[in-house]
Amino acid sequence: MPTAQALVAVAAQNRREVSDHAGRCRRFLLYRVDGAEIGAPELVELEAGQAFHDAPADRPHPLDGVDVLIGASMGDGLVAKLAARGIRATTTTDRDPQIAVARYVAGELPHRSLPPPMPRAGHGCACGCQHD
C-alpha cells in the first residue's frame, strides 16, 4: 500500500499508454498522490542518454525523488537501478496510466523486488550445478 503522499512516475513513451521496456523509456507521466487523491499528470521528457538503461548510476537523474515507477514491463536490471535510487518498481497490464496509478493507490500493484541471488557451487546448492 502506498504512503499518504507519493510521487508516481508512469512510463508512457507515446504520452498516452503505459509503455513496455520502462528502462529505455524517455517519456513519463508524473502523478502526485495524496491519500486516495490523484493529481493531474505532468509530462517529463528525458534527454538522450537519460533513459534508466543508459543513465550513469552515480549522477543525479530527473526522476530522482520519485517514490514508485510503473511500467508494462521491466527487467531485474532496471529494478536494481531504481532500488539504488530509492524508487520502488511495479508493473501493470493496464495500458491507461490513470487506471494504473489508481490501482497502485488501491494497493493492487505489488512492488517488484529482485529474486535472491543464485547460490554458487559448493555454497549450499544441492543440485550439483556450476553457477558462475
N, C-alpha and C positions, 0 to 999 in steps of 0.2 A: 504494500500500500504506500502511495507517495506521501511525502510530508505535506503539511498545511500549505506551504508555498514552495513552488518548484518552477524551474525554467526547463522546458521540454523542447528539444530540437527534433524535427522530423525530416529525414532525408526525403527530398522532393525535387529531383533533378528537373522535371518538367513543370515545376511550380504548382502542380495540381494533385499529384498522386504520390503515395508513399513509394519510394524507389528501392529497387534491389541494389546490391553492391554498395552499401552505405559508405564503405571505406573509400570508394572512388567518387562519391557524390560531391558536387561543388555548390549545390543549392539546398538550403534548409529552411523550413518554416519554423520559426521560434515562437513558442506559446508560453505566456506567463500564466501559471496556475495558482490560484489562491483558494484552497479548500476544494469545493466542487465547481468553482467558477473558472472557466477557461477564457482567457483573453483572446483578442483578435490576433491572427498570426502576423509576424513580421518576417519578411524575406531577408535571409542572409546569404549573400553570394560570395563564395571564396574565390580568391585569385588562383591562377595556375600554380601548382606546387603546394597548395594548402589543403587539398583533399587529405583525409587522415592517412590514406595509403602512402602518400608522398611526404607528408609534413614531418620534419625532424622532431623527435620526442623532447629534445632539450630546449626548444624555443616556444615562446608564447603562441597561442593559437586563437583565432577569432571566436571559437566556440568554448574556450576555457570559461568556466563558471556555469556551464550548463549542467543540470542535475542528471538528466537522462537523455539518451538518444534513441529514437525509434526508427527502424528501417524494416524493409521487407525481408532483407537477408543481410547477414554479416558473418564473417569468419572469426575464428578464435583469435587471429592476429589483431583484428580491429577491437574485439572485446578487451584484449590485453592493453592495447594502446589507450582505449577510453578509460579503463580502470586506472592506468597510471596517471591520468589527468583528473581522476576523481569523478568520472562520468559513468553512470550505470548504463548498461546496454539492454535493449529489449527488441524483439522482432514481432511483427504482426502480419496477418494475412489480409487485413483491411487495406484497401487502396485509398480510402478517403482519410486524409490526415486528421481532420476534426474527430472522426469516429475513433481513430487510433488513439488520439490523446484522451478522449472521453473514456475509452476502455482502460487506458493506463490509470487515469484518475480513479476509476472504479475498482482498481486492483486486479483487473482481468488479464494484464500482460505481465508475466513474471520476468524478473531481471535475469539476464543471461550471465552465467559465470563460466569460467574455464574448467574443463574437466581436470581431475587430478593428473599429475604427470605420470607417464608410464614408468613402471619400475625398471631399473637396469638389471641386466642379467647378473645373477648372484646376489641380488638385493631384494629377495622376497618374491621373485617371480616364480611361480610353481610350474609354469608351462614349459620351461626349458628353452624359451626363445632367446634370441640375442638382440636386445634393444640397444640402439645407438644413443 
